Amino acid sequence: MKKYIVFRFNQKVIVLTVMFILILASGTGVIQAKELSIKEAIQWGVENNYDLQNIRNSISELERNLDILDAAKSFQVDLTATPIWHFGKMKEDVVEMSENSFTPSAEVSLTATKVVANDVNLSAELAWESVSLNQVDFDEMLNEINANIKLAKQIYPDTWTENEKQVYFIKNSLQMKLKELRWEEMEKQIEFIQDYLNIIRLQELVNINREKVQLAEETLIRTRKQIELGEGGYQQETEAQISLEEAQNQLFSQEQNLSLAKKQWFLTLNLTEDRVVQFEDSPDFIQGLVSRMDALEINPENQSDLIIEALGKNYRIKNSELEREALLKELQWTKDEGKPRLNLSGGYQFPNDWYAMVDFSVNLSDSGTQELKEEQKEANIQQKEVSITYLIEQLKLEAEQLLDQDQYNQLHLNTQLLALEKEQDKFEIIEKQYQQGVIGEIQWKSAVLTLKEKEINAKQAEDQWFVDRLKLAHFMGYLLKEI
């Protein structure tokens, strides 16, 4: 006889158990969210930013093209088969498979080519023609086969092959893209830091404006009580109401700006939903960078030397010089196209025919086409020289602006620090008056908010100095791949 054990659970226990499981499940999702420091977030952004990914995709495409050209230098084998149906031939010349059905003849060729060295090409060809596909005699097929192997080289002019030209252009483009990527990676890191600091200051402004709204509400309440006691008029109430609405509008606007700035920052870094970043003031990573920028020796007296040094490292100038070098090579290749050509070739033709050939060709008249092509290439080179000169002058101005901005930022920061120091002295007096009961709480709170605003002004001035000095250091070539 089977025995059954019956378990009876209290309904409250079941409900509490289910709630506990749900809390654990919801908590698991929070635990799974990966919290990133600002440094980790910036590294993530460098690896996943959309603009930088586009540059990397272009680099990958160029590398694939190089692989394709490299593969083209290996053995290339092609098979061609061409069936041929003949009409109008004598009946005895046609092989009949069945009533009113005749077999075609065929031409079959097998070719193989390989680039042995620069301007040296090896080729082999095997060709065979059959009168009838369904009647093949092996001995006859051998007699019908035409085979040859050939080695050819261009002797004059000693110029580049088309394959070499394509490889050169792709390597040039690849080199320029790599320089652009390194430069843009640093630009993006500075942009990430600038936007991060902007979010921090927006958070502080939102907090201050929340306190302003609360203070405006307290002022309005106090004004209404004074009116009830006959100590004030409705004009004061209207002014207090307007001040409250203005503070509320300002708070709403700044909250929207903060929300938008955070969304834009996450989008720019391409951060996924399972990534969390805590926006905190003065993290160690930022403070370390501030110390580095503060220790950076930039002397306005040697400004010209700094600019010359910066231009020597600038990727845009280096890339323009690579483009000019490519144009000079194109001019030489164009000149080579107009020269007489001398090719040497030799090989073996089956069954027993060795041969050697010298091929000479010259263009006696082209109606001035060659001269026009060379003039066009020379004009392109001259235009590139002009563009490089213009680019250098542009970058000189940019460097001067960065150096001037650095001096202005330092002066502006000093001014804001002095203003903060003055406000702190003023607040100390107000604090004493408040402790002594000379002034009321609302006036004291208003002074506290004014002091906080001065502190934010000083922080924003320091942020501007810091970010612009990062840009200056980057322009001068002082920053490495990672900040």
C-alpha positions as CSV (number, residue, x, y, z in Angstrom):
1,M,0.0,0.0,0.0
2,K,1.5,3.4,-1.1
3,K,1.7,6.2,1.4
4,Y,1.3,9.8,0.2
5,I,2.7,12.7,2.1
6,V,0.7,15.9,1.8
7,F,2.4,19.2,2.3
8,R,0.3,22.1,3.4
9,F,1.8,25.6,3.1
10,N,0.6,28.7,4.7
11,Q,-0.7,31.2,2.0
12,K,1.3,34.1,3.5
13,V,4.5,32.0,3.2
14,I,3.8,31.3,-0.4
15,V,3.2,35.0,-1.2
16,L,6.4,36.0,0.7
17,T,8.4,33.4,-1.1
18,V,7.2,34.6,-4.6
19,M,8.0,38.2,-3.7
20,F,11.5,37.2,-2.5
21,I,12.2,35.4,-5.8
22,L,10.9,38.4,-7.8
23,I,13.1,40.7,-5.8
24,L,16.1,38.5,-6.5
25,A,15.3,38.3,-10.2
26,S,15.0,42.1,-10.5
27,G,18.1,42.6,-8.4
28,T,20.0,40.2,-10.8
29,G,19.4,42.6,-13.6
30,V,21.0,45.5,-11.7
31,I,24.0,43.4,-10.8
32,Q,24.5,42.4,-14.4
33,A,24.8,46.1,-15.4
34,K,28.5,46.8,-15.8
35,E,29.6,50.0,-14.1
36,L,32.3,51.8,-15.9
37,S,34.7,54.4,-14.7
38,I,35.3,57.5,-16.8
39,K,38.5,56.1,-18.1
40,E,36.9,52.8,-19.0
41,A,34.0,54.6,-20.7
42,I,36.4,56.7,-22.8
43,Q,38.3,53.5,-23.9
44,W,35.0,52.0,-24.8
45,G,34.1,55.0,-26.8
46,V,37.4,54.9,-28.7
47,E,36.7,51.3,-29.7
48,N,33.0,51.7,-30.5
49,N,32.5,55.3,-31.6
50,Y,30.6,55.4,-35.0
51,D,32.9,57.9,-36.7
52,L,36.0,56.0,-35.7
53,Q,34.5,52.7,-36.8
54,N,33.9,54.2,-40.2
55,I,37.6,55.0,-40.5
56,R,38.5,51.5,-39.3
57,N,36.2,50.0,-41.9
58,S,37.9,52.0,-44.6
59,I,41.3,50.7,-43.4
60,S,39.9,47.1,-43.5
61,E,38.7,47.6,-47.0
62,L,42.1,48.9,-48.1
63,E,43.8,45.9,-46.5
64,R,41.5,43.5,-48.3
65,N,42.3,45.2,-51.6
66,L,46.0,44.7,-50.9
67,D,45.3,41.0,-50.3
68,I,43.4,40.8,-53.6
69,L,46.3,42.4,-55.5
70,D,48.8,40.1,-53.7
71,A,46.7,37.0,-54.7
72,A,46.7,38.2,-58.3
73,K,50.5,37.7,-58.4
74,S,50.1,34.0,-57.8
75,F,49.2,31.4,-60.5
76,Q,46.0,32.2,-62.3
77,V,44.5,29.3,-64.2
78,D,41.5,29.7,-66.6
79,L,39.6,27.0,-68.5
80,T,37.6,27.9,-71.6
81,A,35.4,25.5,-73.6
82,T,33.5,26.6,-76.7
83,P,31.1,24.2,-78.5
84,I,30.7,25.0,-82.2
85,W,27.7,23.9,-84.4
86,H,28.5,24.0,-88.1
87,F,25.8,24.6,-90.7
88,G,26.0,24.0,-94.5
89,K,28.6,21.3,-94.4
90,M,28.6,18.2,-96.5
91,K,26.7,15.3,-94.9
92,E,29.7,13.1,-94.8
93,D,31.6,15.6,-92.8
94,V,29.0,15.6,-90.0
95,V,28.7,12.9,-87.4
96,E,25.1,11.9,-86.8
97,M,24.2,10.8,-83.3
98,S,20.5,10.1,-84.1
99,E,18.1,11.1,-86.8
100,N,18.4,14.9,-87.5
101,S,20.8,15.3,-84.5
102,F,24.4,16.1,-85.0
103,T,27.3,16.6,-82.6
104,P,29.2,19.9,-82.3
105,S,32.9,20.4,-82.5
106,A,34.6,22.2,-79.7
107,E,37.5,24.5,-78.9
108,V,39.1,24.0,-75.4
109,S,41.9,26.1,-73.9
110,L,43.7,26.0,-70.6
111,T,45.8,29.0,-69.6
112,A,48.0,29.8,-66.6
113,T,49.8,33.0,-65.8
114,K,52.1,34.2,-63.0
115,V,54.0,37.3,-62.2
116,V,57.5,36.0,-61.5
117,A,59.1,39.3,-60.7
118,N,58.7,43.0,-61.5
119,D,57.8,43.3,-65.2
120,V,58.5,39.5,-65.7
121,N,55.4,37.5,-66.6
122,L,55.2,33.7,-67.1
123,S,52.4,32.3,-69.1
124,A,51.4,28.9,-70.4
125,E,48.6,27.9,-72.8
126,L,47.1,24.5,-73.8
127,A,44.6,24.6,-76.7
128,W,42.7,21.8,-78.4
129,E,40.0,21.7,-81.1
130,S,37.9,18.5,-81.6
131,V,35.8,17.9,-84.8
132,S,33.3,15.8,-82.9
133,L,32.8,15.5,-79.1
134,N,31.5,12.0,-79.3
135,Q,34.3,10.6,-81.4
136,V,37.6,11.4,-79.7
137,D,40.8,9.5,-80.6
138,F,43.6,10.0,-78.1
139,D,46.4,10.0,-80.7
140,E,44.5,12.5,-82.9
141,M,43.9,14.7,-79.9
142,L,47.6,14.9,-79.2
143,N,48.2,15.9,-82.8
144,E,45.6,18.7,-82.5
145,I,46.9,20.1,-79.2
146,N,48.7,23.4,-79.4
147,A,50.7,24.2,-76.3
148,N,53.3,26.9,-75.4
149,I,55.0,28.4,-72.5
150,K,56.2,32.0,-72.6
151,L,58.4,34.3,-70.5
152,A,58.1,38.0,-71.2
153,K,59.7,41.2,-69.8
154,Q,59.5,44.9,-70.7
155,I,63.0,46.2,-71.2
156,Y,62.3,49.8,-71.8
157,P,61.1,52.0,-70.3
158,D,61.8,50.6,-66.8
159,T,58.5,51.7,-65.3
160,W,56.0,50.3,-62.9
161,T,53.4,47.6,-63.7
162,E,49.7,48.3,-63.3
163,N,49.7,46.0,-60.3
164,E,52.6,47.8,-58.7
165,K,50.8,51.2,-59.2
166,Q,47.6,49.9,-57.6
167,V,49.6,48.5,-54.6
168,Y,51.4,51.9,-54.3
169,F,48.2,53.9,-54.3
170,I,46.4,51.6,-51.8
171,K,49.4,51.6,-49.4
172,N,49.5,55.4,-49.6
173,S,45.8,55.5,-48.8
174,L,46.2,53.0,-46.0
175,Q,49.1,55.0,-44.5
176,M,47.0,58.2,-44.6
177,K,44.0,56.5,-43.0
178,L,46.1,55.2,-40.2
179,K,47.4,58.6,-39.5
180,E,43.9,60.0,-39.6
181,L,42.7,57.3,-37.2
182,R,45.4,58.0,-34.6
183,W,44.6,61.8,-34.8
184,E,40.8,61.3,-34.6
185,E,41.0,58.9,-31.7
186,M,42.7,61.6,-29.6
187,E,40.2,64.2,-30.8
188,K,37.3,62.0,-29.7
189,Q,38.9,61.3,-26.3
190,I,39.1,65.1,-25.7
191,E,35.5,65.5,-26.9
192,F,34.4,62.7,-24.5
193,I,36.1,64.5,-21.6
194,Q,34.7,67.9,-22.5
195,D,31.1,66.5,-22.7
196,Y,31.6,64.6,-19.4
197,L,32.6,67.8,-17.6
198,N,29.7,69.6,-19.1
199,I,27.3,67.0,-17.7
200,I,28.9,67.4,-14.3
201,R,28.4,71.2,-14.3
202,L,24.9,70.8,-15.6
203,Q,24.1,68.5,-12.7
204,E,25.4,71.1,-10.3
205,L,23.4,73.8,-11.9
206,V,20.3,71.7,-11.7
207,N,20.9,71.1,-8.0
208,I,21.3,74.9,-7.4
209,N,18.2,75.7,-9.3
210,R,16.2,73.2,-7.3
211,E,17.4,75.0,-4.2
212,K,16.4,78.3,-5.9
213,V,12.9,77.0,-6.5
214,Q,12.6,75.9,-2.9
215,L,13.9,79.3,-1.7
216,A,11.4,81.1,-4.1
217,E,8.6,78.9,-2.6
218,E,9.6,79.9,0.9
219,T,9.8,83.5,-0.1
220,L,6.3,83.4,-1.5
221,I,4.9,81.7,1.6
222,R,6.6,84.3,3.8
223,T,5.3,87.2,1.7
224,R,1.8,85.9,1.9
225,K,2.1,85.6,5.7
226,Q,3.3,89.2,5.8
227,I,0.3,90.3,3.8
228,E,-2.0,88.5,6.2
229,L,-0.3,90.4,9.0
230,G,-0.6,93.7,7.1
231,E,3.2,94.0,6.7
232,G,3.2,93.8,2.9
233,G,1.3,94.4,-0.2
234,Y,0.1,92.3,-3.2
235,Q,2.8,93.9,-5.4
236,Q,5.4,91.9,-3.3
237,E,3.3,88.8,-3.7
238,T,3.2,89.2,-7.5
239,E,7.0,89.7,-7.6
240,A,7.5,86.6,-5.5
241,Q,5.2,84.6,-7.7
242,I,7.1,85.7,-10.8
243,S,10.4,84.8,-9.2
244,L,9.1,81.4,-8.4
245,E,7.8,80.7,-12.0
246,E,11.1,82.0,-13.4
247,A,13.1,79.6,-11.2
248,Q,10.8,76.7,-12.1
249,N,11.2,77.5,-15.8
250,Q,14.9,77.7,-15.5
251,L,15.0,74.4,-13.6
252,F,12.9,72.7,-16.3
253,S,15.2,74.0,-19.0
254,Q,18.3,72.9,-17.3
255,E,16.9,69.5,-16.5
256,Q,16.1,69.0,-20.2
257,N,19.6,70.1,-21.2
258,L,21.1,67.7,-18.7
259,S,19.0,64.8,-19.9
260,L,19.8,65.6,-23.6
261,A,23.6,66.0,-22.8
262,K,23.6,62.5,-21.1
263,K,21.8,60.9,-24.0
264,Q,24.1,62.5,-26.5
265,W,27.2,61.4,-24.5
266,F,26.1,57.8,-24.3
267,L,25.3,57.9,-28.1
268,T,28.7,59.4,-29.0
269,L,30.5,56.7,-27.0
270,N,28.0,54.1,-28.4
271,L,27.5,52.7,-24.8
272,T,25.0,49.9,-24.6
273,E,22.2,49.8,-22.1
274,D,24.0,47.4,-19.8
275,R,26.7,50.0,-19.2
276,V,26.5,52.4,-16.3
277,V,28.6,55.5,-15.7
278,Q,28.6,57.5,-12.5
279,F,29.0,61.2,-13.2
280,E,31.1,62.4,-10.4
281,D,33.1,65.6,-9.9
282,S,36.9,65.5,-10.1
283,P,37.5,61.7,-10.4
284,D,41.2,60.6,-10.1
285,F,41.5,60.1,-13.8
286,I,40.5,63.7,-14.6
287,Q,42.6,65.1,-11.8
288,G,45.6,63.2,-13.1
289,L,45.1,64.8,-16.5
290,V,44.7,68.2,-15.0
291,S,48.0,67.8,-13.2
292,R,49.7,66.8,-16.4
293,M,48.3,69.7,-18.3
294,D,49.3,72.1,-15.5
295,A,52.9,70.8,-15.7
296,L,53.0,71.2,-19.4
297,E,55.6,73.8,-20.2
298,I,54.2,76.2,-22.8
299,N,56.3,79.4,-23.0
300,P,54.8,82.2,-25.2
301,E,58.3,83.5,-25.8
302,N,59.2,80.4,-28.0
303,Q,55.8,80.4,-29.7
304,S,57.3,80.3,-33.2
305,D,59.4,77.2,-32.3
306,L,56.3,75.5,-30.9
307,I,54.3,76.1,-34.1
308,I,57.1,74.8,-36.3
309,E,57.4,71.7,-34.2
310,A,53.7,71.2,-34.3
311,L,53.5,71.6,-38.1
312,G,56.2,69.0,-38.4
313,K,54.0,66.4,-36.6
314,N,50.6,67.4,-38.1
315,Y,49.0,64.4,-39.9
316,R,47.2,66.6,-42.5
317,I,50.5,68.1,-43.7
318,K,52.1,64.6,-43.8
319,N,49.2,63.2,-45.8
320,S,49.3,66.1,-48.2
321,E,53.0,65.5,-48.8
322,L,52.2,61.8,-49.5
323,E,49.6,63.0,-52.1
324,R,52.2,65.2,-53.7
325,E,54.6,62.4,-53.9
326,A,52.0,60.2,-55.6
327,L,51.3,63.0,-58.1
328,L,55.1,63.2,-59.0
329,K,55.1,59.4,-59.6
330,E,52.0,59.7,-61.8
331,L,53.8,62.4,-63.9
332,Q,56.8,60.0,-64.3
333,W,54.5,57.2,-65.3
334,T,52.7,59.4,-67.8
335,K,56.0,60.3,-69.3
336,D,57.0,56.7,-69.6
337,E,53.7,56.0,-71.5
338,G,55.0,58.3,-74.3
339,K,58.3,56.6,-74.7
340,P,59.1,53.8,-77.2
341,R,58.5,50.3,-75.8
342,L,60.9,47.4,-76.0
343,N,59.8,44.0,-74.8
344,L,61.8,40.8,-74.7
345,S,60.0,37.4,-74.7
346,G,60.8,33.8,-75.3
347,G,59.5,30.3,-74.7
348,Y,58.7,26.9,-76.0
349,Q,55.9,25.8,-78.4
350,F,54.8,22.2,-78.4
351,P,56.1,19.9,-79.7
352,N,59.7,21.1,-80.4
353,D,59.8,24.8,-81.2
354,W,61.9,27.1,-79.1
355,Y,61.6,30.8,-79.9
356,A,62.7,34.3,-78.8
357,M,61.2,37.6,-79.8
358,V,62.0,41.3,-79.5
359,D,59.0,43.6,-79.7
360,F,59.6,47.3,-80.4
361,S,56.8,49.8,-80.7
362,V,56.6,53.6,-80.9
363,N,53.8,56.0,-81.3
364,L,54.7,58.2,-84.3
365,S,51.8,60.6,-83.9
366,D,49.1,61.1,-81.2
367,S,47.9,64.7,-82.1
368,G,49.4,66.1,-78.9
369,T,47.6,63.7,-76.5
370,Q,50.7,62.7,-74.6
371,E,51.8,66.3,-74.1
372,L,48.4,67.3,-72.8
373,K,48.4,64.4,-70.3
374,E,51.8,65.5,-69.0
375,E,50.6,69.1,-68.7
376,Q,47.6,68.0,-66.8
377,K,49.8,66.0,-64.3
378,E,52.1,69.0,-63.9
379,A,49.1,71.3,-63.2
380,N,47.9,68.8,-60.5
381,I,51.3,69.0,-58.9
382,Q,51.3,72.8,-58.9
383,Q,47.8,72.9,-57.4
384,K,48.9,70.5,-54.7
385,E,51.9,72.7,-53.8
386,V,49.5,75.7,-53.5
387,S,47.1,73.7,-51.3
388,I,50.0,72.5,-49.0
389,T,51.2,76.1,-48.6
390,Y,47.6,77.2,-47.8
391,L,47.2,74.4,-45.4
392,I,50.4,75.3,-43.5
393,E,49.2,78.9,-43.2
394,Q,45.8,77.7,-41.9
395,L,47.4,75.4,-39.3
396,K,49.7,78.3,-38.2
397,L,46.6,80.4,-37.5
398,E,45.0,77.5,-35.7
399,A,48.1,77.0,-33.5
400,E,48.3,80.8,-32.7
401,Q,44.6,80.7,-31.8
402,L,45.2,77.8,-29.4
403,L,48.1,79.5,-27.8
404,D,46.3,82.7,-27.4
405,Q,43.2,80.9,-26.1
406,D,45.4,79.2,-23.5
407,Q,46.7,82.5,-22.2
408,Y,43.1,84.0,-22.2
409,N,41.8,80.9,-20.3
410,Q,44.5,81.3,-17.7
411,L,43.6,85.0,-17.2
412,H,39.9,84.2,-17.1
413,L,40.4,81.4,-14.6
414,N,42.4,83.7,-12.3
415,T,39.6,86.3,-12.5
416,Q,37.0,83.7,-11.6
417,L,39.1,82.5,-8.6
418,L,39.5,86.1,-7.4
419,A,35.7,86.6,-7.7
420,L,35.2,83.4,-5.8
421,E,37.6,84.5,-3.1
422,K,35.8,87.8,-2.8
423,E,32.4,86.1,-2.6
424,Q,33.8,83.8,0.1
425,D,34.9,86.8,2.2
426,K,31.5,88.3,1.7
427,F,29.8,85.1,2.8
428,E,31.8,84.9,5.9
429,I,30.4,88.3,7.0
430,I,26.8,87.2,6.1
431,E,27.4,84.0,8.0
432,K,28.3,85.9,11.1
433,Q,25.3,88.2,10.7
434,Y,23.0,85.2,10.4
435,Q,24.5,83.6,13.5
436,Q,23.9,86.9,15.3
437,G,20.3,87.2,14.1
438,V,21.0,90.4,12.1
439,I,19.7,88.8,8.9
440,G,17.0,86.2,8.2
441,E,17.3,82.6,6.9
442,I,16.1,83.4,3.4
443,Q,18.8,86.1,2.9
444,W,21.4,83.6,4.3
445,K,20.2,80.9,1.9
446,S,20.4,83.3,-1.0
447,A,24.0,84.1,-0.1
448,V,24.8,80.4,0.0
449,L,23.4,79.9,-3.5
450,T,25.3,82.9,-4.8
451,L,28.5,81.4,-3.4
452,K,27.7,78.1,-5.0
453,E,27.2,79.8,-8.4
454,K,30.6,81.5,-8.1
455,E,32.1,78.1,-7.4
456,I,30.6,76.7,-10.5
457,N,31.8,79.7,-12.5
458,A,35.3,79.0,-11.3
459,K,35.0,75.2,-12.1
460,Q,33.7,76.0,-15.6
461,A,36.6,78.3,-16.2
462,E,39.0,75.6,-15.0
463,D,37.2,73.1,-17.3
464,Q,37.6,75.4,-20.3
465,W,41.3,75.9,-19.5
466,F,41.8,72.2,-19.1
467,V,40.0,71.1,-22.3
468,D,41.6,73.7,-24.4
469,R,45.0,72.8,-23.1
470,L,44.3,69.2,-24.0
471,K,43.5,70.4,-27.5
472,L,46.7,72.4,-27.6
473,A,48.8,69.5,-26.3
474,H,47.3,67.3,-29.0
475,F,48.0,69.8,-31.7
476,M,51.6,70.1,-30.6
477,G,51.9,66.3,-30.7
478,Y,52.5,65.9,-27.0
479,L,49.7,63.3,-26.4
480,L,50.2,59.7,-27.3
481,K,47.5,57.3,-28.6
482,E,45.7,57.2,-25.3
483,I,45.2,60.1,-22.9
